[in-house]
Amino acid sequence: MAIWVRKGRERLDLFSDKKRGVVLDLPAGFGQESAHLRELGFKTVLADLFPRPAKNRSLTWVRADAMATFPFG
């Protein structure tokens, strides 16, 4: 599983070769990208202005506005 983005007609794999660690998914939407990242071995924190209720209790959601100071210390 990989997370792909398009650059013109080319697809780029952004995370498969990266060192595993914590990724902030902002805006998280419904968390699909975080699910893929977790399959790759990353830990994720999902942040969104309107966080969705976690169906999966292992997901960490925070309310965050990308235009404001993040709620992390």
Secondary structure, DSSP 8 states (H G I E B T S, - for coil): ---EEEETTEEEE-STTS---EEEESS-TTSHHHHHHHHTT-EEEEEESS----SSTT-EEEE--TTS--S--
